[in-house]
Amino acid sequence: MKVNPHRFKEFIVIAVVVAVLAVLPVLGLPRTWLLYIFLFFIYLALANMWNLLSGYCGLISLCQPAFIGLGGYTLVIFTWNGLPLYMGILGGAIVAAIFTMLISSAVFRLRGIYFAIGTLVVPEALRVVFFIWRPVGEQIHGKGAGYMIKGLNDVSMTHIYWLAIFIGIVSIVIMRLTLSSKMGMGLAAIRDNDSAASSSGINIFKLKLFAFVISAFITAIAGSIFYMFQGYIAPESGFSMKWTMTMILATVIGGISTEEGPIIGTVIIVFLHFLLARYAGISLIIQGILLIIIMLLAPQGIMGFARKTKIYQSLLRLTAGDSI
């Protein structure tokens, strides 16, 4: 099998970057910087999965917090019953994937804005359920059914940091493999015109379900890793619309329907996360205003704008080995 030199170089660069990031905790990098990198990879995984659904499949999903909350609470249930943390992470991803299959028949009947509204109800309904339900029937923490995650004494911050890098890289690999396959072409056809795609023999339900399940699985893992770092989960945070805002902002700012967009957008989102920390009460309003401004000035995001410039086109020709 012939190896693509450009892809090989790309793989080497990514491997070197990941290796450098992985050894930073060992080298004694300040905890604040580790937190920046940790949040970057968690948000990147979330943004990539939202981009897979919305940017490449045309499904404007607003139920991603449901997967995060389910992943976090499954982790709680597993650890409170003496099961390993890593089994809890995998269990949460499986629960989120099964939940997605259960609701898919109903939500896939909706299209466009109706699909978005229909999926918006899902995390809100789960938030109410987990306010009432006591999953492990023990002492709660904070407001509502908030629980501490057990077993974290045996896990260092370095291990949680490595898990975040892992899920972030996995999300990039999934996007690359999906978009470079026939499945990616099918998803794009559904996004552009699902009726035409169906008449061409594409199994619309199957491809949508694939994207939905993969998105739920990876999103739940990212959410579980985040709550391992935080140490506890509560309904108002696990099923919060703030998660949705983070994914949308990262994808739209960077450039929806592009592989590089979520990476660039996530860098900006992490910066905003710490910049707006002192304005927690109005941070969502500020982010909403920023989202509107970006959509008005650069509807295709930073990458969409950059691709129109001569500099970007010249760089593409250089990386492809062509002369300018």
C-alpha positions as CSV (number, residue, x, y, z in Angstrom):
1,M,0.0,0.0,0.0
2,K,1.4,3.4,-1.0
3,V,1.9,5.8,1.8
4,N,0.9,9.4,1.2
5,P,4.0,11.5,2.1
6,H,1.9,14.5,3.1
7,R,-0.3,12.4,5.5
8,F,2.9,10.7,6.9
9,K,4.5,14.1,7.7
10,E,1.2,15.2,9.2
11,F,1.1,12.1,11.4
12,I,4.7,12.7,12.5
13,V,4.0,16.3,13.5
14,I,0.9,15.3,15.5
15,A,2.8,12.5,17.2
16,V,5.6,14.9,18.2
17,V,3.1,17.5,19.5
18,V,1.2,14.9,21.5
19,A,4.4,13.5,23.0
20,V,5.5,17.0,24.1
21,L,2.1,17.8,25.6
22,A,2.1,14.4,27.4
23,V,5.5,15.0,29.2
24,L,4.7,18.6,30.3
25,P,3.3,17.5,33.7
26,V,6.4,15.4,34.3
27,L,8.6,18.5,33.5
28,G,6.8,20.5,36.2
29,L,4.7,22.9,34.0
30,P,2.6,25.1,36.2
31,R,-0.9,23.7,37.1
32,T,-2.6,26.7,35.5
33,W,-1.1,25.9,32.1
34,L,-2.0,22.2,32.5
35,L,-5.6,23.3,33.2
36,Y,-5.6,25.4,29.9
37,I,-4.4,22.3,27.9
38,F,-6.8,20.0,29.8
39,L,-9.8,22.2,29.0
40,F,-8.7,22.6,25.4
41,F,-8.8,18.9,24.7
42,I,-12.1,18.4,26.5
43,Y,-13.7,21.2,24.6
44,L,-12.1,20.1,21.4
45,A,-13.7,16.6,21.7
46,L,-17.1,18.2,22.3
47,A,-16.7,20.7,19.4
48,N,-15.6,18.0,17.0
49,M,-18.6,15.8,17.8
50,W,-21.0,18.8,17.5
51,N,-19.3,19.7,14.2
52,L,-19.8,16.1,13.0
53,L,-23.5,16.3,13.6
54,S,-24.2,19.9,12.6
55,G,-21.5,20.7,10.1
56,Y,-21.4,17.5,8.2
57,C,-24.7,15.9,8.8
58,G,-27.0,18.9,9.1
59,L,-28.4,17.9,12.5
60,I,-28.4,21.0,14.7
61,S,-28.3,19.0,17.9
62,L,-28.9,20.8,21.2
63,C,-29.1,17.6,23.4
64,Q,-25.3,17.2,23.8
65,P,-25.5,18.1,27.5
66,A,-27.7,15.0,28.0
67,F,-24.8,12.8,27.0
68,I,-22.4,14.7,29.3
69,G,-24.8,14.4,32.2
70,L,-25.5,10.7,31.6
71,G,-21.8,10.0,31.3
72,G,-21.0,11.8,34.6
73,Y,-23.9,10.2,36.6
74,T,-23.0,6.8,35.3
75,L,-19.5,7.3,36.5
76,V,-20.9,8.2,39.9
77,I,-23.1,5.1,40.1
78,F,-20.2,2.9,39.0
79,T,-17.7,4.3,41.5
80,W,-20.3,4.3,44.4
81,N,-20.8,0.6,43.8
82,G,-17.0,-0.1,44.0
83,L,-16.3,-0.4,40.3
84,P,-13.2,1.1,38.7
85,L,-13.2,4.7,37.4
86,Y,-12.2,3.7,33.9
87,M,-15.1,1.2,33.8
88,G,-17.4,4.0,34.8
89,I,-16.1,6.2,31.9
90,L,-16.8,3.4,29.4
91,G,-20.1,2.6,31.0
92,G,-21.2,6.2,30.7
93,A,-20.3,6.3,27.0
94,I,-22.3,3.1,26.4
95,V,-25.3,4.4,28.4
96,A,-25.3,7.6,26.3
97,A,-25.0,5.6,23.1
98,I,-28.0,3.4,24.1
99,F,-30.0,6.5,25.1
100,T,-29.3,8.0,21.7
101,M,-30.6,4.9,20.0
102,L,-33.8,5.1,22.1
103,I,-34.6,8.7,21.2
104,S,-33.4,8.6,17.6
105,S,-36.6,7.3,16.1
106,A,-38.5,10.2,17.6
107,V,-36.1,13.1,17.0
108,F,-35.2,12.0,13.4
109,R,-38.8,12.6,12.5
110,L,-38.1,16.3,13.0
111,R,-36.2,18.5,10.6
112,G,-34.4,21.8,10.7
113,I,-35.4,24.1,13.6
114,Y,-37.9,21.6,14.8
115,F,-35.1,19.0,15.3
116,A,-33.1,21.6,17.3
117,I,-36.1,22.4,19.5
118,G,-36.9,18.8,20.0
119,T,-33.4,17.9,21.1
120,L,-33.3,21.0,23.4
121,V,-36.0,19.5,25.5
122,V,-34.0,16.3,26.2
123,P,-31.3,17.6,28.6
124,E,-33.8,19.8,30.4
125,A,-36.1,16.7,31.0
126,L,-33.1,14.7,32.3
127,R,-32.1,17.6,34.5
128,V,-35.5,17.5,36.2
129,V,-35.3,13.7,36.5
130,F,-31.9,13.8,38.2
131,F,-33.1,16.6,40.6
132,I,-35.8,14.2,41.8
133,W,-34.0,10.8,41.5
134,R,-31.3,9.8,43.9
135,P,-29.1,7.5,41.8
136,V,-27.2,6.0,44.8
137,G,-29.5,7.0,47.6
138,E,-26.7,8.4,49.7
139,Q,-25.7,11.9,51.0
140,I,-25.9,14.5,48.3
141,H,-23.7,17.5,47.8
142,G,-24.7,21.0,46.7
143,K,-28.0,21.8,45.1
144,G,-30.2,19.0,43.8
145,A,-28.9,15.5,43.4
146,G,-25.2,16.4,43.4
147,Y,-22.7,13.6,44.2
148,M,-19.0,13.3,44.8
149,I,-17.1,10.9,42.6
150,K,-15.4,8.2,44.6
151,G,-12.0,6.6,43.9
152,L,-10.3,9.8,42.8
153,N,-7.6,9.4,45.5
154,D,-6.0,6.8,43.4
155,V,-5.9,8.9,40.2
156,S,-3.5,11.8,39.8
157,M,-4.1,15.0,37.9
158,T,-1.5,13.9,35.4
159,H,-3.6,10.8,34.6
160,I,-6.7,12.9,34.1
161,Y,-4.7,15.3,31.9
162,W,-3.5,12.3,29.8
163,L,-7.1,11.1,29.4
164,A,-8.2,14.5,28.2
165,I,-5.4,14.5,25.5
166,F,-6.4,11.0,24.5
167,I,-10.1,11.8,24.0
168,G,-9.2,15.0,22.1
169,I,-6.9,13.2,19.7
170,V,-9.5,10.4,19.3
171,S,-12.1,12.9,18.3
172,I,-9.7,14.3,15.6
173,V,-9.0,10.8,14.3
174,I,-12.7,10.0,14.1
175,M,-13.4,13.1,12.2
176,R,-10.6,12.4,9.7
177,L,-11.5,8.7,9.2
178,T,-15.2,9.5,8.8
179,L,-14.8,12.4,6.4
180,S,-12.3,10.6,4.2
181,S,-14.6,7.6,3.8
182,K,-17.8,7.0,1.7
183,M,-19.7,7.5,5.0
184,G,-18.5,11.1,5.1
185,M,-19.7,11.7,1.5
186,G,-23.1,10.2,2.5
187,L,-23.4,12.5,5.5
188,A,-22.5,15.5,3.3
189,A,-25.2,14.5,0.9
190,I,-27.8,14.2,3.7
191,R,-26.8,17.7,4.9
192,D,-27.2,19.2,1.4
193,N,-30.4,17.5,0.5
194,D,-31.7,14.5,2.3
195,S,-34.4,13.8,-0.2
196,A,-31.9,13.6,-3.1
197,A,-29.6,11.5,-0.9
198,S,-32.4,9.1,-0.2
199,S,-33.4,8.8,-3.9
200,S,-29.7,8.0,-4.6
201,G,-29.9,4.9,-2.4
202,I,-28.3,6.4,0.7
203,N,-29.7,4.9,4.0
204,I,-30.4,8.2,5.7
205,F,-31.6,6.8,9.0
206,K,-28.5,4.5,9.3
207,L,-26.0,7.3,8.7
208,K,-27.7,9.8,11.0
209,L,-27.8,7.2,13.7
210,F,-24.1,6.4,13.2
211,A,-23.2,10.1,13.6
212,F,-25.6,10.5,16.6
213,V,-24.3,7.4,18.4
214,I,-20.6,8.2,17.8
215,S,-21.2,11.8,18.9
216,A,-22.9,10.7,22.1
217,F,-20.2,8.1,22.9
218,I,-17.3,10.5,22.6
219,T,-19.2,13.4,24.2
220,A,-20.0,11.2,27.3
221,I,-16.4,10.2,27.7
222,A,-15.2,13.8,27.5
223,G,-17.9,14.8,30.1
224,S,-16.8,12.0,32.4
225,I,-13.2,13.0,32.2
226,F,-14.2,16.6,33.0
227,Y,-16.1,15.5,36.1
228,M,-13.2,13.3,37.2
229,F,-11.2,16.5,37.3
230,Q,-14.0,18.5,39.0
231,G,-14.6,15.7,41.5
232,Y,-18.4,15.9,41.6
233,I,-21.5,16.4,39.4
234,A,-24.8,18.1,39.9
235,P,-27.9,18.3,37.6
236,E,-27.6,22.0,36.9
237,S,-24.0,21.6,35.7
238,G,-24.2,18.2,34.0
239,F,-27.2,19.0,31.9
240,S,-26.4,22.7,31.5
241,M,-26.9,24.7,28.3
242,K,-23.5,26.2,28.9
243,W,-22.1,23.0,27.3
244,T,-24.1,23.6,24.2
245,M,-23.0,27.2,24.0
246,T,-19.3,26.1,24.3
247,M,-19.6,23.6,21.4
248,I,-21.5,26.0,19.2
249,L,-19.1,28.9,19.8
250,A,-16.0,26.8,19.3
251,T,-17.3,25.4,16.0
252,V,-18.9,28.6,14.6
253,I,-15.9,30.8,15.5
254,G,-13.4,28.4,14.1
255,G,-15.5,27.5,11.0
256,I,-18.3,25.0,10.8
257,S,-17.9,22.1,8.3
258,T,-14.1,22.3,8.5
259,E,-11.7,20.0,10.3
260,E,-9.4,22.8,11.5
261,G,-12.3,25.1,12.6
262,P,-13.0,23.5,16.0
263,I,-9.3,23.5,16.9
264,I,-8.9,27.2,16.3
265,G,-12.3,27.9,17.9
266,T,-11.5,25.9,21.0
267,V,-8.3,27.9,21.5
268,I,-10.4,31.1,21.6
269,I,-13.1,29.5,23.8
270,V,-10.5,28.4,26.4
271,F,-9.2,32.0,26.4
272,L,-12.7,33.3,26.9
273,H,-13.4,30.8,29.6
274,F,-10.8,32.3,31.9
275,L,-11.3,35.9,30.7
276,L,-15.0,35.8,31.5
277,A,-14.6,33.9,34.8
278,R,-15.1,37.0,36.8
279,Y,-18.3,37.8,34.9
280,A,-20.0,34.4,35.6
281,G,-23.5,35.9,35.9
282,I,-23.5,37.4,32.4
283,S,-20.9,35.2,30.7
284,L,-23.6,33.4,28.6
285,I,-25.0,36.8,27.4
286,I,-21.5,37.9,26.4
287,Q,-20.9,34.7,24.6
288,G,-24.2,35.0,22.8
289,I,-23.4,38.5,21.7
290,L,-20.0,37.3,20.4
291,L,-21.7,34.4,18.5
292,I,-24.0,36.9,16.8
293,I,-21.2,39.2,15.8
294,I,-19.1,36.3,14.4
295,M,-22.1,35.0,12.4
296,L,-22.7,38.5,11.0
297,L,-19.1,39.4,10.1
298,A,-17.7,35.9,9.2
299,P,-20.6,33.4,8.7
300,Q,-18.1,30.7,7.7
301,G,-15.9,31.3,10.7
302,I,-12.1,32.0,10.9
303,M,-11.2,29.1,8.6
304,G,-13.9,30.0,6.1
305,F,-12.6,33.5,6.0
306,A,-8.9,32.4,5.8
307,R,-9.6,30.0,2.9
308,K,-10.6,33.0,0.8
309,T,-7.2,34.7,1.3
310,K,-4.3,34.3,-1.1
311,I,-1.9,33.6,1.8
312,Y,-3.9,30.4,2.7
313,Q,-4.1,29.3,-0.9
314,S,-0.4,29.7,-1.3
315,L,0.3,27.7,1.9
316,L,-1.9,24.9,0.5
317,R,0.1,24.8,-2.6
318,L,3.4,24.7,-0.6
319,T,2.2,21.8,1.6
320,A,1.1,20.0,-1.5
321,G,4.6,20.4,-3.0
322,D,3.5,22.7,-5.9
323,S,5.2,25.9,-6.9
324,I,3.4,29.2,-6.2
